Amino acid sequence: MTSVAGWAAASTPGAFPPLPRAVAQSFYRRMRAVAPAAVGAIERDRAADPEQVFADTACGRLVGSLDDAGLRALGMWTHHWCMRFYDDDTRVGRRLVREIAARAELGWTADEVRWMLRESFSAGPAAADRFTLPRAAAAQLPPADRPPEGHWPEVEVPRQRSGRHAGA
């Protein structure tokens, strides 16, 4: 699994400090762990009724089965997938991103947020919802760890709900 813009873009200075290679690789390992289940759930939901309540979807059941670290990995993988394939049918993936973004208290780290922001900027403006999850995750960081507001455009972040299984 590689970044939208590749390792060179992910490791070059810019608006966000480059992540150490070991940190980025740890993200990829975590995302690879959830990827098979995520792909299966997304494919099942693509063929299902789009109006189905999220908790009753394959993605909803997957979300309900994961702890906070697993949800963060799933969110990062889905965000990455949507950024890479934004010209494909990403409706189900974008719904999954919005559902994860609406969950409070997942324990996001500053490095996870920076990684997602790099992905978002590399994807460009054609990628719908590209700042939804990074912005929601950044809001959960302590104020000193949040990226400056001027680094991203205004986006509507889903209202965050408390509780591990909120909305699932």
Number of C-alpha atoms within 10 A of each C-alpha: 12 12 21 19 14 12 12 10 15 24 16 12 11 10 14 18 14 18 17 11 12 9 13 19 14 11 18 18 14 17 23 16 14 19 18 10 15 23 16 14 20 20 15 15 21 16 9 13 10 13 7 10 11 18 17 11 20 20 26 20 14 19 26 16 12 16 13 15 13 18 23 24 23 26 27 25 26 27 25 24 19 25 26 20 13 19 11 8 11 20 16 21 26 22 16 22 24 21 24 28 23 21 24 19 16 19 13 21 17 18 18 19 25 22 23 25 23 22 25 26 18 19 21 11 11 10 18 17 20 26 23 22 28 26 24 24 29 22 19 20 17 11 10 8 14 17 19 12 10 7 11 15 9 11 12 11 18 17 13 18 15 13 11 17 15 15 17 19
